[in-house]
Amino acid sequence: MRPLEFALVCWLIACLIAGLLQIAAPRRIGASSSWGIAVGWQREIALWNFALCVGIFYALLSRDEVCKLFVGRIIVVLSVLLGINHLASALSARAPTHTMGIIANGLGFALIVWGLLY
């Protein structure tokens, strides 16, 4: 497995887990964030995670390297934006969800950039 494919598999697993957590434990996750509990909003985040899973899965099955590169680049932008969003919230309120969001998106960013550059 090539580095980009490995990075995409890791992202696929992370998005799947994040989506399942948003569906299964919205109150617990919301209670540990500065954004509060909003079950419908968290369900929508889960659906976005699952949609990203579909795109990543398609890219992994594709023999088209441009497709894999394109999805990888989308993830780079997404991880930067999500990480900044969590950082902004973490600076205003110390909440475990945001610290985890910063760490997860930072690691995800580093992993996918490594996969793209290798």
Sequence and secondary structure as in RCSB ss.txt:
>XXXX:A:sequence
MRPLEFALVCWLIACLIAGLLQIAAPRRIGASSSWGIAVGWQREIALWNFALCVGIFYALLSRDEVCKLFVGRII
VVLSVLLGINHLASALSARAPTHTMGIIANGLGFALIVWGLLY
>XXXX:A:secstr
  HHHHHHHHHHHHHHHHHHHHHH HHHHHHTSTT   HHHHHHHHHHHHHHHHHHHHHHH S HHHHHHHHHHH
HHHHHHHHHHHHHHHHHS  HHHHHHHHHHHHHHHHHHHHHH 
